[in-house]
Amino acid sequence: MRQSKLFVKTRREAPKDEVSKNAQLLIRAGYVHKEMAGVYSYLPLGRRVLQKVEQIIREEMDAIGGQEIRMATLHPSEPWKQTGAWDGVDVLFKINSRTEKEYALGQSEEEIVTPIAGQYVTSYKDLPVAIYQIGQKYRDELRAKSGIMRGREFGMKDMYSFHATQEDFDRFYAVVKGAYLNVYKRMGLVAKVTEASGGSFSEKISYEFEVLTDAGEDVIFYCENCDFCVEDEIAKVKPGEACPRCSVGVLKEAKSVEVGNVFDLGQKYPKAFNFTYKAEDGTDHHPIVGCFGIGTTRLMGTIVEVFADEKGIVWPESVAPFRVHLIEIANDNEDVKKEAAELYRELNEAGVEVLWDDRDARAGEKFADSELMGIPLRVVVSEKTLAAGKFECVHRASGKTEHKSITELIGHLTA
C-alpha cells in the first residue's frame, strides 16, 4: 500500500480525554477512531492488525477441533428470560422495538448457542463438540476505560464445548489451555493461567489467562519458580509467602490484564433449555458445557501496552499491519524514486506486506511516523543508500540497523 493513498493521517498530540497508553497511541497512529467512551472504529491499519489477531486465534481453535460459526448479536429476550439472565445480568443492553418486542445485544452467547447445539446433538455419539465464533459483543459498562481494553462494544472469540462427562470436559480444558498459550506465544506474549472466581457465569472456580502489565486492572499473586498463579480476591496466600505448589518459589504480586478465560458451566444451560442427549444405555442426560473466551480487541490493546516505547507502538511481526515500512527519501531525485518503486514491486512479488511512504514530506516527519506506527522493519531508500548499493534496514523493536541489498533483504524476509 502507498502511504500517500492511505486516507488516515497521524497525529502529533494524544486526545485529551484518553489516559490509557493503548488508546493514545492507536488514535495518534491512525489505527482507531473513538466514537464515544468504550466504542471505537477500526481504521485500515487497525483492521489489518485485528484480522491477524483473529486469524491466529482461528488457526489454533481449528487445530483442536473447533468449528466456527457466526451467531446473531441481536437476541430475542425469551432465552435470556428462560435462564434468568434477563434480570440477573446488569451489563445486558436491552432494546424495546416498535413492535413492542424486547431484545438484547449479545454480551455472551450461552442463550443462543445452547438451543442451537440442542437441535443437532441428540446422542452420546455426537459428543464432544466445540463451537466458536469471532465477533462483536456489547456490555453496558458503567465506566468504560483503558481504551480498547475495556469497552461497551468489543471483539471476542467465544467457544462453547459440550461433553458427556466431567472427565471429558477436564480433558478438553487441558487441550484448550495449550491452544491459548500458543495464541499468546505467537503474539510475543507470556500469559499466566490464574485461578479466579467464576463470577456471573459459574459458581465454580474459573481460569483466566493474565498478562503482566502496569496497565492491568487485575492483581495476581504468582510464583516465578512454577506455574502457580491466583487472583488476589480469592487467594488464601499472600505475597512474600512460600509457593503452596512447589514450596521453593516466593509469591510475588503484580498487576495484570485478563486476555482469556475458561468457565466450567456445568449443566446449567442445557437444563434451562431442556437439552438432553441419549446415553449409550438409552437414558437421557444433560451435557456438560464449557465456555472459552479471548477478547480480540483487548488482546490488541494489551500488545500495545506491553511492547510500546517512548517513540510509539512496537508490533510483533505476527500481528503487524505490514512487515516492512518502506521510507522513500527522494528530495526530487528521480533515481531514488525509481529505486523505491522497484523495491516495492519486488517485495510485493515476494509476498512481503509493505507500506510505502511515498509522501512528499520531510525525512524527520517520515521517521517519526514510522516509529509511531510500529511496523517491524523500516527500510530506507535515499541518495546515500543508492550510492552504497544497499538499503538501510532498522528493526523497530531493537533499534538494530543493518545494510542489505535487494537480494539479501528479500532473502531475509522470505527465509
C-alpha positions as CSV (number, residue, x, y, z in Angstrom):
1,M,0.0,0.0,0.0
2,R,1.2,3.5,-0.8
3,Q,1.0,5.7,2.3
4,S,0.1,8.7,0.1
5,K,-3.2,6.8,-0.7
6,L,-3.9,6.0,3.0
7,F,-6.8,8.2,3.9
8,V,-5.9,8.4,7.6
9,K,-3.1,10.6,9.0
10,T,-1.0,10.5,12.1
11,R,-1.5,13.0,15.0
12,R,1.3,14.7,16.9
13,E,-0.8,15.0,20.1
14,A,-2.8,12.5,22.1
15,P,-6.5,13.2,22.6
16,K,-7.0,15.0,25.9
17,D,-9.8,12.6,27.1
18,E,-7.7,9.5,26.7
19,V,-5.4,8.4,29.6
20,S,-4.5,4.8,28.5
21,K,-1.4,4.3,26.5
22,N,-3.1,2.0,24.0
23,A,-5.8,4.4,23.1
24,Q,-3.5,7.4,22.9
25,L,-1.0,5.6,20.6
26,L,-3.6,3.8,18.4
27,I,-5.5,7.1,17.8
28,R,-2.3,9.1,17.2
29,A,-1.0,6.5,14.7
30,G,-4.3,6.3,12.8
31,Y,-5.3,2.7,13.8
32,V,-8.6,3.5,15.5
33,H,-11.2,6.3,15.8
34,K,-13.0,7.0,19.0
35,E,-16.8,7.2,18.6
36,M,-17.6,7.6,22.3
37,A,-16.4,6.2,25.6
38,G,-15.9,2.5,25.2
39,V,-16.6,2.4,21.4
40,Y,-14.0,2.6,18.7
41,S,-14.0,2.2,14.9
42,Y,-11.1,0.3,13.4
43,L,-9.4,2.1,10.5
44,P,-7.5,0.4,7.7
45,L,-4.3,-0.2,9.7
46,G,-6.2,-1.2,12.8
47,R,-8.4,-3.6,10.9
48,R,-5.3,-5.3,9.4
49,V,-3.9,-5.9,12.9
50,L,-7.2,-7.1,14.2
51,Q,-7.6,-9.5,11.3
52,K,-4.2,-11.0,12.1
53,V,-5.0,-11.4,15.8
54,E,-8.3,-13.1,14.8
55,Q,-6.5,-15.4,12.3
56,I,-4.0,-16.7,14.8
57,I,-6.9,-17.5,17.2
58,R,-8.8,-19.1,14.4
59,E,-5.9,-21.3,13.4
60,E,-5.4,-22.5,17.0
61,M,-9.1,-23.2,17.6
62,D,-9.4,-25.1,14.3
63,A,-6.4,-27.1,15.2
64,I,-8.1,-28.5,18.3
65,G,-11.4,-29.3,16.5
66,G,-13.3,-26.1,17.0
67,Q,-16.0,-25.4,14.4
68,E,-16.5,-21.8,13.5
69,I,-20.0,-20.3,13.1
70,R,-21.4,-16.8,13.2
71,M,-24.1,-16.2,15.8
72,A,-26.6,-13.4,16.0
73,T,-25.7,-10.4,18.2
74,L,-29.3,-9.2,18.3
75,H,-31.1,-11.7,20.6
76,P,-34.7,-12.3,21.4
77,S,-35.4,-11.7,25.1
78,E,-37.1,-15.1,25.6
79,P,-33.9,-17.3,26.0
80,W,-32.4,-14.7,28.4
81,K,-35.6,-14.8,30.5
82,Q,-35.6,-18.6,30.4
83,T,-32.1,-18.7,32.1
84,G,-32.9,-15.8,34.5
85,A,-30.2,-13.7,32.9
86,W,-32.6,-11.0,31.6
87,D,-32.9,-9.6,35.2
88,G,-29.7,-11.2,36.5
89,V,-27.0,-9.7,34.2
90,D,-26.6,-6.0,34.9
91,V,-24.4,-5.2,31.9
92,L,-27.0,-6.5,29.4
93,F,-28.1,-4.0,26.8
94,K,-31.9,-4.2,26.4
95,I,-33.8,-2.9,23.4
96,N,-37.6,-2.2,23.0
97,S,-38.7,-2.3,19.4
98,R,-41.6,-0.5,17.7
99,T,-43.4,-3.8,17.7
100,E,-43.3,-3.9,21.5
101,K,-41.0,-6.8,21.5
102,E,-37.9,-6.9,23.7
103,Y,-34.4,-7.7,22.5
104,A,-30.9,-7.9,23.9
105,L,-27.5,-7.2,22.4
106,G,-25.3,-10.2,22.9
107,Q,-22.8,-9.8,25.8
108,S,-22.2,-13.6,25.6
109,E,-23.8,-16.4,23.6
110,E,-24.8,-19.2,26.0
111,E,-28.5,-18.4,25.5
112,I,-28.1,-18.7,21.7
113,V,-25.6,-21.5,21.3
114,T,-27.2,-23.9,23.7
115,P,-30.5,-24.2,21.8
116,I,-28.5,-24.4,18.5
117,A,-26.5,-27.3,19.8
118,G,-29.6,-28.9,21.2
119,Q,-31.1,-29.1,17.7
120,Y,-28.2,-31.2,16.5
121,V,-26.7,-33.1,19.4
122,T,-29.1,-35.9,20.2
123,S,-26.8,-38.9,21.0
124,Y,-23.6,-39.6,23.0
125,K,-22.1,-40.3,19.6
126,D,-22.4,-36.6,18.8
127,L,-20.3,-35.6,21.7
128,P,-18.0,-33.9,22.4
129,V,-18.4,-30.9,20.1
130,A,-16.9,-27.4,20.3
131,I,-18.4,-24.4,18.5
132,Y,-16.9,-21.0,18.3
133,Q,-17.3,-17.6,16.7
134,I,-15.3,-14.4,16.4
135,G,-17.4,-11.3,16.5
136,Q,-18.8,-8.3,18.4
137,K,-20.0,-8.2,22.0
138,Y,-21.9,-5.4,23.8
139,R,-21.9,-4.7,27.6
140,D,-23.4,-1.8,29.4
141,E,-20.3,-0.8,31.3
142,L,-20.9,2.0,33.8
143,R,-17.2,3.1,33.4
144,A,-15.7,2.2,30.1
145,K,-12.0,2.7,30.4
146,S,-8.5,1.5,29.5
147,G,-9.0,2.4,25.8
148,I,-9.8,-0.7,23.7
149,M,-9.1,-3.0,26.6
150,R,-12.5,-2.4,28.3
151,G,-15.3,-1.2,26.2
152,R,-19.1,-1.2,25.6
153,E,-18.6,-2.7,22.2
154,F,-15.6,-5.1,21.7
155,G,-14.4,-8.0,19.7
156,M,-14.3,-11.5,21.2
157,K,-13.7,-15.1,20.3
158,D,-16.0,-17.3,22.4
159,M,-16.1,-21.0,22.1
160,Y,-18.6,-23.4,23.7
161,S,-18.0,-27.1,24.2
162,F,-20.4,-29.8,25.1
163,H,-19.4,-33.0,26.8
164,A,-20.9,-36.3,28.1
165,T,-18.8,-36.4,31.3
166,Q,-16.8,-34.1,33.6
167,E,-13.7,-36.1,32.8
168,D,-14.1,-35.3,29.1
169,F,-14.5,-31.6,29.9
170,D,-11.3,-31.7,32.0
171,R,-9.5,-33.4,29.2
172,F,-10.7,-30.7,26.7
173,Y,-9.8,-27.9,29.1
174,A,-6.2,-29.1,29.0
175,V,-6.2,-29.1,25.2
176,V,-7.7,-25.5,25.1
177,K,-5.2,-24.3,27.7
178,G,-2.4,-25.4,25.4
179,A,-4.0,-23.7,22.4
180,Y,-4.5,-20.5,24.3
181,L,-0.9,-20.4,25.4
182,N,0.1,-21.0,21.7
183,V,-2.0,-18.0,20.7
184,Y,-0.3,-15.7,23.2
185,K,3.2,-17.1,22.4
186,R,2.6,-16.4,18.6
187,M,1.9,-12.8,19.5
188,G,5.0,-12.5,21.6
189,L,3.1,-12.5,24.9
190,V,3.6,-14.6,28.1
191,A,0.3,-15.4,29.9
192,K,-0.1,-16.9,33.3
193,V,-3.0,-19.3,33.9
194,T,-4.8,-17.9,37.0
195,E,-7.5,-19.3,39.3
196,A,-10.3,-16.9,39.6
197,S,-14.0,-16.6,40.7
198,G,-16.5,-17.8,38.1
199,G,-18.5,-14.6,38.6
200,S,-21.9,-14.4,37.0
201,F,-21.1,-17.2,34.6
202,S,-20.4,-20.1,37.0
203,E,-20.3,-20.9,40.7
204,K,-17.2,-22.9,40.2
205,I,-13.6,-21.7,40.1
206,S,-12.7,-20.4,36.6
207,Y,-9.4,-19.9,34.9
208,E,-8.1,-16.7,33.5
209,F,-5.1,-16.0,31.3
210,E,-3.3,-12.9,32.6
211,V,-0.5,-10.9,31.0
212,L,1.6,-8.9,33.4
213,T,1.4,-5.1,32.7
214,D,1.0,-2.0,34.8
215,A,-2.0,-1.1,32.6
216,G,-3.9,-4.1,34.0
217,E,-6.9,-3.8,36.3
218,D,-6.3,-7.2,38.0
219,V,-3.9,-8.1,40.8
220,I,-2.4,-11.6,40.9
221,F,-0.1,-13.5,43.1
222,Y,2.3,-15.7,41.2
223,C,5.3,-17.9,41.6
224,E,8.4,-17.4,39.4
225,N,9.6,-21.0,40.1
226,C,6.4,-22.8,38.9
227,D,3.1,-22.1,37.2
228,F,1.1,-21.3,40.4
229,C,-1.0,-18.1,40.0
230,V,-4.1,-16.9,41.7
231,E,-6.3,-13.7,41.7
232,D,-5.9,-11.7,44.9
233,E,-9.7,-11.7,45.5
234,I,-9.9,-15.5,46.2
235,A,-6.3,-16.0,47.4
236,K,-5.6,-17.8,50.6
237,V,-2.0,-16.8,50.3
238,K,-0.1,-13.5,50.5
239,P,2.9,-12.0,48.6
240,G,6.2,-13.0,50.2
241,E,4.9,-16.4,51.3
242,A,6.3,-19.7,50.0
243,C,4.5,-21.0,47.0
244,P,1.9,-23.6,48.1
245,R,2.5,-25.6,45.0
246,C,6.3,-26.0,44.7
247,S,7.4,-24.8,48.2
248,V,10.5,-23.4,46.5
249,G,9.5,-20.1,45.0
250,V,8.2,-17.0,46.8
251,L,4.9,-15.4,45.8
252,K,5.0,-12.1,44.0
253,E,2.3,-9.5,43.5
254,A,1.7,-7.9,40.0
255,K,-0.9,-6.0,38.1
256,S,-2.1,-7.9,35.0
257,V,-4.7,-7.8,32.3
258,E,-7.0,-10.7,31.5
259,V,-6.7,-11.8,27.9
260,G,-8.7,-15.0,28.1
261,N,-10.9,-17.1,30.3
262,V,-12.4,-20.6,30.8
263,F,-15.6,-21.4,32.6
264,D,-17.0,-24.7,33.6
265,L,-20.7,-24.0,33.2
266,G,-21.8,-27.5,34.2
267,Q,-25.3,-28.4,33.1
268,K,-26.9,-25.0,33.9
269,Y,-27.8,-24.0,30.3
270,P,-28.8,-27.5,29.0
271,K,-31.2,-27.8,32.0
272,A,-32.7,-24.3,31.3
273,F,-33.4,-25.3,27.7
274,N,-34.3,-29.0,28.4
275,F,-31.3,-30.1,26.2
276,T,-30.6,-33.8,26.6
277,Y,-28.8,-36.5,24.7
278,K,-29.3,-40.3,24.7
279,A,-26.5,-42.1,26.5
280,E,-25.2,-45.4,25.4
281,D,-27.7,-47.2,27.7
282,G,-30.6,-45.3,26.3
283,T,-31.1,-42.9,29.2
284,D,-31.4,-39.1,28.8
285,H,-28.6,-36.9,30.2
286,H,-27.8,-33.2,30.1
287,P,-24.4,-32.4,28.6
288,I,-21.7,-30.5,30.5
289,V,-20.8,-27.2,28.9
290,G,-17.6,-25.2,28.8
291,C,-17.1,-21.6,27.8
292,F,-13.8,-20.4,26.5
293,G,-13.2,-16.7,25.7
294,I,-10.5,-14.5,24.2
295,G,-11.0,-10.7,23.8
296,T,-9.6,-9.9,20.4
297,T,-9.7,-6.1,20.7
298,R,-8.5,-6.4,24.3
299,L,-5.6,-8.5,23.1
300,M,-4.7,-5.9,20.5
301,G,-4.7,-3.2,23.2
302,T,-2.6,-5.4,25.5
303,I,0.0,-5.9,22.9
304,V,0.3,-2.1,22.6
305,E,0.6,-1.7,26.3
306,V,3.2,-4.4,26.7
307,F,5.6,-3.5,23.8
308,A,5.2,0.2,23.2
309,D,8.1,2.5,24.0
310,E,8.6,6.3,24.2
311,K,8.5,6.6,20.4
312,G,5.3,4.8,19.8
313,I,3.8,1.3,19.1
314,V,6.0,-1.7,18.6
315,W,4.1,-4.5,16.8
316,P,5.3,-8.1,17.0
317,E,5.8,-9.3,13.4
318,S,2.9,-11.8,13.6
319,V,0.2,-9.1,14.1
320,A,1.8,-6.0,12.4
321,P,-0.3,-4.4,9.7
322,F,2.7,-4.7,7.4
323,R,6.1,-6.4,7.8
324,V,8.1,-3.6,6.1
325,H,7.7,0.2,6.2
326,L,9.5,1.4,3.0
327,I,10.7,5.0,3.5
328,E,11.5,6.9,0.4
329,I,13.7,10.0,0.9
330,A,14.0,11.2,-2.6
331,N,14.5,15.0,-2.4
332,D,13.3,15.2,-6.0
333,N,15.9,12.6,-7.1
334,E,14.2,10.6,-9.8
335,D,16.7,7.7,-9.4
336,V,15.7,7.3,-5.7
337,K,12.1,7.3,-6.7
338,K,12.7,4.6,-9.3
339,E,14.7,2.5,-6.8
340,A,12.0,2.7,-4.2
341,A,9.3,1.8,-6.8
342,E,11.4,-1.2,-7.9
343,L,12.0,-2.4,-4.3
344,Y,8.2,-2.0,-3.6
345,R,7.4,-4.1,-6.6
346,E,9.9,-6.9,-5.8
347,L,8.8,-7.1,-2.2
348,N,5.2,-7.4,-3.2
349,E,6.0,-10.1,-5.7
350,A,7.9,-12.0,-3.0
351,G,4.7,-11.9,-0.8
352,V,6.0,-9.4,1.7
353,E,3.5,-6.9,3.0
354,V,4.8,-3.4,2.5
355,L,3.6,0.1,3.4
356,W,5.5,2.5,1.1
357,D,5.8,6.0,2.4
358,D,5.9,7.8,-0.9
359,R,4.6,11.1,0.5
360,D,6.1,14.5,-0.2
361,A,7.2,15.0,3.4
362,R,10.3,15.8,5.3
363,A,12.6,12.9,6.4
364,G,12.1,13.6,10.0
365,E,8.4,13.5,9.7
366,K,8.5,10.2,7.9
367,F,10.9,8.6,10.5
368,A,8.7,9.9,13.4
369,D,5.6,8.5,11.8
370,S,7.3,5.2,11.2
371,E,8.3,4.9,14.8
372,L,4.8,5.8,16.0
373,M,3.1,3.3,13.7
374,G,5.4,0.5,14.9
375,I,5.9,-1.6,11.7
376,P,8.7,-4.2,12.5
377,L,11.2,-3.3,9.8
378,R,11.9,0.2,8.4
379,V,13.8,0.1,5.0
380,V,15.1,3.5,3.8
381,V,15.8,4.3,0.2
382,S,17.8,7.6,-0.2
383,E,20.6,9.1,-2.2
384,K,23.0,7.7,0.4
385,T,21.7,4.2,0.1
386,L,21.6,4.4,-3.7
387,A,25.3,5.3,-3.7
388,A,26.2,2.5,-1.3
389,G,24.2,-0.1,-3.2
390,K,22.5,-1.3,0.0
391,F,19.3,-0.2,1.9
392,E,19.3,0.9,5.5
393,C,17.2,-1.5,7.5
394,V,16.2,-0.6,11.0
395,H,14.4,-3.1,13.3
396,R,11.7,-1.3,15.3
397,A,11.9,-3.4,18.4
398,S,15.6,-3.5,18.9
399,G,16.7,-0.4,17.0
400,K,19.4,-2.5,15.3
401,T,20.5,-1.1,11.9
402,E,21.7,-3.3,9.0
403,H,22.5,-2.6,5.4
404,K,21.2,-5.1,2.8
405,S,21.0,-5.4,-0.9
406,I,17.6,-6.2,-2.5
407,T,18.6,-9.9,-2.7
408,E,19.7,-10.0,0.9
409,L,16.7,-8.2,2.1
410,I,14.2,-10.4,0.2
411,G,16.1,-13.5,1.3
412,H,15.9,-12.4,4.9
413,L,12.2,-11.7,4.7
414,T,11.2,-14.9,2.9
415,A,13.5,-17.3,4.8
